[in-house]
């Protein structure tokens, strides 16, 4: 019985930790690395290119003056304070989501940063 309680407690603890990516060194020699590492929105630093996700044109859109992004089959609103307003040096539309998954609740995503790519 104690083993079951310990297992369930560990599962709940692990299930409630926010998931985020980590730079594994692939981008160490990128000429944009420093730009990505200092990129931020009004919500704070975006982290790095490794933490962001490039979006295709069909995975984001503007709706009623705000952006929405398609992540894991669901449209998520981009908070206005997450939109990066400086020029996009990478040319790709990108989003930096923070995944929150728990055993008891449906997954939620917080959008930390979003930048529109080159238009045209």
MODELLER restraints for C-alpha pairs under 7 A, 6 or more apart:
rsr = mdl.restraints
at = mdl.atoms
rsr.add(forms.Gaussian(group=physical.xy_distance, feature=features.Distance(at['CA:12:A'], at['CA:103:A']), mean=6.42, stdev=0.5))
rsr.add(forms.Gaussian(group=physical.xy_distance, feature=features.Distance(at['CA:15:A'], at['CA:101:A']), mean=6.05, stdev=0.5))
rsr.add(forms.Gaussian(group=physical.xy_distance, feature=features.Distance(at['CA:15:A'], at['CA:102:A']), mean=4.50, stdev=0.5))
rsr.add(forms.Gaussian(group=physical.xy_distance, feature=features.Distance(at['CA:15:A'], at['CA:103:A']), mean=5.55, stdev=0.5))
rsr.add(forms.Gaussian(group=physical.xy_distance, feature=features.Distance(at['CA:16:A'], at['CA:100:A']), mean=6.92, stdev=0.5))
rsr.add(forms.Gaussian(group=physical.xy_distance, feature=features.Distance(at['CA:16:A'], at['CA:101:A']), mean=5.79, stdev=0.5))
rsr.add(forms.Gaussian(group=physical.xy_distance, feature=features.Distance(at['CA:16:A'], at['CA:102:A']), mean=4.49, stdev=0.5))
rsr.add(forms.Gaussian(group=physical.xy_distance, feature=features.Distance(at['CA:17:A'], at['CA:100:A']), mean=6.79, stdev=0.5))
rsr.add(forms.Gaussian(group=physical.xy_distance, feature=features.Distance(at['CA:17:A'], at['CA:101:A']), mean=6.98, stdev=0.5))
rsr.add(forms.Gaussian(group=physical.xy_distance, feature=features.Distance(at['CA:18:A'], at['CA:98:A']), mean=6.76, stdev=0.5))
rsr.add(forms.Gaussian(group=physical.xy_distance, feature=features.Distance(at['CA:18:A'], at['CA:99:A']), mean=5.55, stdev=0.5))
rsr.add(forms.Gaussian(group=physical.xy_distance, feature=features.Distance(at['CA:18:A'], at['CA:100:A']), mean=4.57, stdev=0.5))
rsr.add(forms.Gaussian(group=physical.xy_distance, feature=features.Distance(at['CA:18:A'], at['CA:101:A']), mean=6.52, stdev=0.5))
rsr.add(forms.Gaussian(group=physical.xy_distance, feature=features.Distance(at['CA:19:A'], at['CA:98:A']), mean=6.54, stdev=0.5))
rsr.add(forms.Gaussian(group=physical.xy_distance, feature=features.Distance(at['CA:19:A'], at['CA:99:A']), mean=5.22, stdev=0.5))
rsr.add(forms.Gaussian(group=physical.xy_distance, feature=features.Distance(at['CA:19:A'], at['CA:100:A']), mean=6.42, stdev=0.5))
rsr.add(forms.Gaussian(group=physical.xy_distance, feature=features.Distance(at['CA:20:A'], at['CA:51:A']), mean=6.90, stdev=0.5))
rsr.add(forms.Gaussian(group=physical.xy_distance, feature=features.Distance(at['CA:20:A'], at['CA:98:A']), mean=6.12, stdev=0.5))
rsr.add(forms.Gaussian(group=physical.xy_distance, feature=features.Distance(at['CA:20:A'], at['CA:99:A']), mean=6.81, stdev=0.5))
rsr.add(forms.Gaussian(group=physical.xy_distance, feature=features.Distance(at['CA:21:A'], at['CA:50:A']), mean=6.67, stdev=0.5))
rsr.add(forms.Gaussian(group=physical.xy_distance, feature=features.Distance(at['CA:21:A'], at['CA:51:A']), mean=4.90, stdev=0.5))
rsr.add(forms.Gaussian(group=physical.xy_distance, feature=features.Distance(at['CA:22:A'], at['CA:50:A']), mean=6.28, stdev=0.5))
rsr.add(forms.Gaussian(group=physical.xy_distance, feature=features.Distance(at['CA:22:A'], at['CA:51:A']), mean=6.11, stdev=0.5))
rsr.add(forms.Gaussian(group=physical.xy_distance, feature=features.Distance(at['CA:23:A'], at['CA:50:A']), mean=5.06, stdev=0.5))
rsr.add(forms.Gaussian(group=physical.xy_distance, feature=features.Distance(at['CA:23:A'], at['CA:51:A']), mean=6.98, stdev=0.5))
rsr.add(forms.Gaussian(group=physical.xy_distance, feature=features.Distance(at['CA:27:A'], at['CA:33:A']), mean=6.63, stdev=0.5))
rsr.add(forms.Gaussian(group=physical.xy_distance, feature=features.Distance(at['CA:36:A'], at['CA:48:A']), mean=4.96, stdev=0.5))
rsr.add(forms.Gaussian(group=physical.xy_distance, feature=features.Distance(at['CA:36:A'], at['CA:49:A']), mean=5.70, stdev=0.5))
rsr.add(forms.Gaussian(group=physical.xy_distance, feature=features.Distance(at['CA:37:A'], at['CA:47:A']), mean=5.62, stdev=0.5))
rsr.add(forms.Gaussian(group=physical.xy_distance, feature=features.Distance(at['CA:37:A'], at['CA:48:A']), mean=4.81, stdev=0.5))
rsr.add(forms.Gaussian(group=physical.xy_distance, feature=features.Distance(at['CA:38:A'], at['CA:45:A']), mean=6.82, stdev=0.5))
rsr.add(forms.Gaussian(group=physical.xy_distance, feature=features.Distance(at['CA:39:A'], at['CA:45:A']), mean=6.02, stdev=0.5))
rsr.add(forms.Gaussian(group=physical.xy_distance, feature=features.Distance(at['CA:39:A'], at['CA:46:A']), mean=5.79, stdev=0.5))
rsr.add(forms.Gaussian(group=physical.xy_distance, feature=features.Distance(at['CA:40:A'], at['CA:46:A']), mean=5.06, stdev=0.5))
rsr.add(forms.Gaussian(group=physical.xy_distance, feature=features.Distance(at['CA:40:A'], at['CA:84:A']), mean=6.84, stdev=0.5))
rsr.add(forms.Gaussian(group=physical.xy_distance, feature=features.Distance(at['CA:41:A'], at['CA:81:A']), mean=6.50, stdev=0.5))
rsr.add(forms.Gaussian(group=physical.xy_distance, feature=features.Distance(at['CA:41:A'], at['CA:82:A']), mean=5.20, stdev=0.5))
rsr.add(forms.Gaussian(group=physical.xy_distance, feature=features.Distance(at['CA:41:A'], at['CA:83:A']), mean=6.10, stdev=0.5))
rsr.add(forms.Gaussian(group=physical.xy_distance, feature=features.Distance(at['CA:41:A'], at['CA:84:A']), mean=5.11, stdev=0.5))
rsr.add(forms.Gaussian(group=physical.xy_distance, feature=features.Distance(at['CA:41:A'], at['CA:113:A']), mean=5.76, stdev=0.5))
rsr.add(forms.Gaussian(group=physical.xy_distance, feature=features.Distance(at['CA:42:A'], at['CA:81:A']), mean=4.99, stdev=0.5))
rsr.add(forms.Gaussian(group=physical.xy_distance, feature=features.Distance(at['CA:42:A'], at['CA:82:A']), mean=6.03, stdev=0.5))
rsr.add(forms.Gaussian(group=physical.xy_distance, feature=features.Distance(at['CA:43:A'], at['CA:81:A']), mean=6.03, stdev=0.5))
rsr.add(forms.Gaussian(group=physical.xy_distance, feature=features.Distance(at['CA:43:A'], at['CA:82:A']), mean=5.77, stdev=0.5))
rsr.add(forms.Gaussian(group=physical.xy_distance, feature=features.Distance(at['CA:43:A'], at['CA:112:A']), mean=6.14, stdev=0.5))
rsr.add(forms.Gaussian(group=physical.xy_distance, feature=features.Distance(at['CA:46:A'], at['CA:96:A']), mean=6.44, stdev=0.5))
rsr.add(forms.Gaussian(group=physical.xy_distance, feature=features.Distance(at['CA:46:A'], at['CA:112:A']), mean=6.50, stdev=0.5))
rsr.add(forms.Gaussian(group=physical.xy_distance, feature=features.Distance(at['CA:46:A'], at['CA:113:A']), mean=5.73, stdev=0.5))
rsr.add(forms.Gaussian(group=physical.xy_distance, feature=features.Distance(at['CA:51:A'], at['CA:96:A']), mean=6.33, stdev=0.5))
rsr.add(forms.Gaussian(group=physical.xy_distance, feature=features.Distance(at['CA:52:A'], at['CA:94:A']), mean=6.27, stdev=0.5))
rsr.add(forms.Gaussian(group=physical.xy_distance, feature=features.Distance(at['CA:52:A'], at['CA:95:A']), mean=5.52, stdev=0.5))
rsr.add(forms.Gaussian(group=physical.xy_distance, feature=features.Distance(at['CA:52:A'], at['CA:96:A']), mean=4.39, stdev=0.5))
rsr.add(forms.Gaussian(group=physical.xy_distance, feature=features.Distance(at['CA:53:A'], at['CA:94:A']), mean=5.41, stdev=0.5))
rsr.add(forms.Gaussian(group=physical.xy_distance, feature=features.Distance(at['CA:53:A'], at['CA:95:A']), mean=5.34, stdev=0.5))
rsr.add(forms.Gaussian(group=physical.xy_distance, feature=features.Distance(at['CA:53:A'], at['CA:96:A']), mean=6.23, stdev=0.5))
rsr.add(forms.Gaussian(group=physical.xy_distance, feature=features.Distance(at['CA:54:A'], at['CA:92:A']), mean=6.21, stdev=0.5))
rsr.add(forms.Gaussian(group=physical.xy_distance, feature=features.Distance(at['CA:54:A'], at['CA:93:A']), mean=5.77, stdev=0.5))
rsr.add(forms.Gaussian(group=physical.xy_distance, feature=features.Distance(at['CA:54:A'], at['CA:94:A']), mean=4.38, stdev=0.5))
rsr.add(forms.Gaussian(group=physical.xy_distance, feature=features.Distance(at['CA:54:A'], at['CA:95:A']), mean=6.60, stdev=0.5))
rsr.add(forms.Gaussian(group=physical.xy_distance, feature=features.Distance(at['CA:55:A'], at['CA:93:A']), mean=5.49, stdev=0.5))
rsr.add(forms.Gaussian(group=physical.xy_distance, feature=features.Distance(at['CA:55:A'], at['CA:94:A']), mean=5.60, stdev=0.5))
rsr.add(forms.Gaussian(group=physical.xy_distance, feature=features.Distance(at['CA:59:A'], at['CA:69:A']), mean=5.69, stdev=0.5))
rsr.add(forms.Gaussian(group=physical.xy_distance, feature=features.Distance(at['CA:59:A'], at['CA:70:A']), mean=4.80, stdev=0.5))
rsr.add(forms.Gaussian(group=physical.xy_distance, feature=features.Distance(at['CA:60:A'], at['CA:68:A']), mean=5.66, stdev=0.5))
rsr.add(forms.Gaussian(group=physical.xy_distance, feature=features.Distance(at['CA:60:A'], at['CA:69:A']), mean=4.26, stdev=0.5))
rsr.add(forms.Gaussian(group=physical.xy_distance, feature=features.Distance(at['CA:60:A'], at['CA:70:A']), mean=5.99, stdev=0.5))
rsr.add(forms.Gaussian(group=physical.xy_distance, feature=features.Distance(at['CA:61:A'], at['CA:67:A']), mean=5.71, stdev=0.5))
rsr.add(forms.Gaussian(group=physical.xy_distance, feature=features.Distance(at['CA:61:A'], at['CA:68:A']), mean=5.63, stdev=0.5))
rsr.add(forms.Gaussian(group=physical.xy_distance, feature=features.Distance(at['CA:61:A'], at['CA:69:A']), mean=6.66, stdev=0.5))
rsr.add(forms.Gaussian(group=physical.xy_distance, feature=features.Distance(at['CA:62:A'], at['CA:68:A']), mean=6.25, stdev=0.5))
rsr.add(forms.Gaussian(group=physical.xy_distance, feature=features.Distance(at['CA:67:A'], at['CA:77:A']), mean=6.29, stdev=0.5))
rsr.add(forms.Gaussian(group=physical.xy_distance, feature=features.Distance(at['CA:67:A'], at['CA:78:A']), mean=5.37, stdev=0.5))
rsr.add(forms.Gaussian(group=physical.xy_distance, feature=features.Distance(at['CA:68:A'], at['CA:75:A']), mean=6.16, stdev=0.5))
rsr.add(forms.Gaussian(group=physical.xy_distance, feature=features.Distance(at['CA:68:A'], at['CA:76:A']), mean=5.41, stdev=0.5))
rsr.add(forms.Gaussian(group=physical.xy_distance, feature=features.Distance(at['CA:68:A'], at['CA:77:A']), mean=4.43, stdev=0.5))
rsr.add(forms.Gaussian(group=physical.xy_distance, feature=features.Distance(at['CA:68:A'], at['CA:78:A']), mean=5.38, stdev=0.5))
rsr.add(forms.Gaussian(group=physical.xy_distance, feature=features.Distance(at['CA:69:A'], at['CA:75:A']), mean=5.38, stdev=0.5))
rsr.add(forms.Gaussian(group=physical.xy_distance, feature=features.Distance(at['CA:69:A'], at['CA:76:A']), mean=5.30, stdev=0.5))
rsr.add(forms.Gaussian(group=physical.xy_distance, feature=features.Distance(at['CA:69:A'], at['CA:77:A']), mean=6.55, stdev=0.5))
rsr.add(forms.Gaussian(group=physical.xy_distance, feature=features.Distance(at['CA:70:A'], at['CA:76:A']), mean=6.30, stdev=0.5))
rsr.add(forms.Gaussian(group=physical.xy_distance, feature=features.Distance(at['CA:78:A'], at['CA:111:A']), mean=5.97, stdev=0.5))
rsr.add(forms.Gaussian(group=physical.xy_distance, feature=features.Distance(at['CA:82:A'], at['CA:111:A']), mean=6.61, stdev=0.5))
rsr.add(forms.Gaussian(group=physical.xy_distance, feature=features.Distance(at['CA:82:A'], at['CA:112:A']), mean=5.43, stdev=0.5))
rsr.add(forms.Gaussian(group=physical.xy_distance, feature=features.Distance(at['CA:82:A'], at['CA:113:A']), mean=4.44, stdev=0.5))
rsr.add(forms.Gaussian(group=physical.xy_distance, feature=features.Distance(at['CA:82:A'], at['CA:114:A']), mean=5.83, stdev=0.5))
rsr.add(forms.Gaussian(group=physical.xy_distance, feature=features.Distance(at['CA:83:A'], at['CA:113:A']), mean=5.84, stdev=0.5))
rsr.add(forms.Gaussian(group=physical.xy_distance, feature=features.Distance(at['CA:83:A'], at['CA:114:A']), mean=4.85, stdev=0.5))
rsr.add(forms.Gaussian(group=physical.xy_distance, feature=features.Distance(at['CA:83:A'], at['CA:115:A']), mean=5.99, stdev=0.5))
rsr.add(forms.Gaussian(group=physical.xy_distance, feature=features.Distance(at['CA:84:A'], at['CA:113:A']), mean=6.62, stdev=0.5))
rsr.add(forms.Gaussian(group=physical.xy_distance, feature=features.Distance(at['CA:84:A'], at['CA:114:A']), mean=5.94, stdev=0.5))
rsr.add(forms.Gaussian(group=physical.xy_distance, feature=features.Distance(at['CA:84:A'], at['CA:115:A']), mean=5.22, stdev=0.5))
rsr.add(forms.Gaussian(group=physical.xy_distance, feature=features.Distance(at['CA:88:A'], at['CA:115:A']), mean=6.90, stdev=0.5))
rsr.add(forms.Gaussian(group=physical.xy_distance, feature=features.Distance(at['CA:88:A'], at['CA:117:A']), mean=6.27, stdev=0.5))
rsr.add(forms.Gaussian(group=physical.xy_distance, feature=features.Distance(at['CA:91:A'], at['CA:117:A']), mean=4.68, stdev=0.5))
rsr.add(forms.Gaussian(group=physical.xy_distance, feature=features.Distance(at['CA:91:A'], at['CA:118:A']), mean=4.84, stdev=0.5))
rsr.add(forms.Gaussian(group=physical.xy_distance, feature=features.Distance(at['CA:92:A'], at['CA:117:A']), mean=4.24, stdev=0.5))
rsr.add(forms.Gaussian(group=physical.xy_distance, feature=features.Distance(at['CA:92:A'], at['CA:118:A']), mean=6.48, stdev=0.5))
rsr.add(forms.Gaussian(group=physical.xy_distance, feature=features.Distance(at['CA:93:A'], at['CA:115:A']), mean=5.60, stdev=0.5))
rsr.add(forms.Gaussian(group=physical.xy_distance, feature=features.Distance(at['CA:93:A'], at['CA:116:A']), mean=4.42, stdev=0.5))
rsr.add(forms.Gaussian(group=physical.xy_distance, feature=features.Distance(at['CA:93:A'], at['CA:117:A']), mean=3.86, stdev=0.5))
rsr.add(forms.Gaussian(group=physical.xy_distance, feature=features.Distance(at['CA:94:A'], at['CA:114:A']), mean=5.73, stdev=0.5))
rsr.add(forms.Gaussian(group=physical.xy_distance, feature=features.Distance(at['CA:94:A'], at['CA:115:A']), mean=5.39, stdev=0.5))
rsr.add(forms.Gaussian(group=physical.xy_distance, feature=features.Distance(at['CA:94:A'], at['CA:116:A']), mean=6.65, stdev=0.5))
rsr.add(forms.Gaussian(group=physical.xy_distance, feature=features.Distance(at['CA:95:A'], at['CA:113:A']), mean=5.74, stdev=0.5))
rsr.add(forms.Gaussian(group=physical.xy_distance, feature=features.Distance(at['CA:95:A'], at['CA:114:A']), mean=4.40, stdev=0.5))
rsr.add(forms.Gaussian(group=physical.xy_distance, feature=features.Distance(at['CA:95:A'], at['CA:115:A']), mean=6.58, stdev=0.5))
rsr.add(forms.Gaussian(group=physical.xy_distance, feature=features.Distance(at['CA:96:A'], at['CA:111:A']), mean=6.02, stdev=0.5))
rsr.add(forms.Gaussian(group=physical.xy_distance, feature=features.Distance(at['CA:96:A'], at['CA:112:A']), mean=5.56, stdev=0.5))
rsr.add(forms.Gaussian(group=physical.xy_distance, feature=features.Distance(at['CA:96:A'], at['CA:113:A']), mean=5.05, stdev=0.5))
rsr.add(forms.Gaussian(group=physical.xy_distance, feature=features.Distance(at['CA:96:A'], at['CA:114:A']), mean=6.34, stdev=0.5))
rsr.add(forms.Gaussian(group=physical.xy_distance, feature=features.Distance(at['CA:97:A'], at['CA:109:A']), mean=6.18, stdev=0.5))
rsr.add(forms.Gaussian(group=physical.xy_distance, feature=features.Distance(at['CA:97:A'], at['CA:110:A']), mean=5.68, stdev=0.5))
rsr.add(forms.Gaussian(group=physical.xy_distance, feature=features.Distance(at['CA:97:A'], at['CA:111:A']), mean=4.56, stdev=0.5))
rsr.add(forms.Gaussian(group=physical.xy_distance, feature=features.Distance(at['CA:97:A'], at['CA:112:A']), mean=5.90, stdev=0.5))
rsr.add(forms.Gaussian(group=physical.xy_distance, feature=features.Distance(at['CA:98:A'], at['CA:109:A']), mean=5.53, stdev=0.5))
rsr.add(forms.Gaussian(group=physical.xy_distance, feature=features.Distance(at['CA:98:A'], at['CA:110:A']), mean=5.06, stdev=0.5))
rsr.add(forms.Gaussian(group=physical.xy_distance, feature=features.Distance(at['CA:98:A'], at['CA:111:A']), mean=6.26, stdev=0.5))
rsr.add(forms.Gaussian(group=physical.xy_distance, feature=features.Distance(at['CA:98:A'], at['CA:112:A']), mean=6.87, stdev=0.5))
rsr.add(forms.Gaussian(group=physical.xy_distance, feature=features.Distance(at['CA:99:A'], at['CA:108:A']), mean=6.17, stdev=0.5))
rsr.add(forms.Gaussian(group=physical.xy_distance, feature=features.Distance(at['CA:99:A'], at['CA:109:A']), mean=4.74, stdev=0.5))
rsr.add(forms.Gaussian(group=physical.xy_distance, feature=features.Distance(at['CA:99:A'], at['CA:110:A']), mean=6.66, stdev=0.5))
rsr.add(forms.Gaussian(group=physical.xy_distance, feature=features.Distance(at['CA:100:A'], at['CA:107:A']), mean=5.71, stdev=0.5))
rsr.add(forms.Gaussian(group=physical.xy_distance, feature=features.Distance(at['CA:100:A'], at['CA:108:A']), mean=5.19, stdev=0.5))
rsr.add(forms.Gaussian(group=physical.xy_distance, feature=features.Distance(at['CA:100:A'], at['CA:109:A']), mean=5.96, stdev=0.5))
rsr.add(forms.Gaussian(group=physical.xy_distance, feature=features.Distance(at['CA:101:A'], at['CA:107:A']), mean=4.60, stdev=0.5))
rsr.add(forms.Gaussian(group=physical.xy_distance, feature=features.Distance(at['CA:101:A'], at['CA:108:A']), mean=6.59, stdev=0.5))
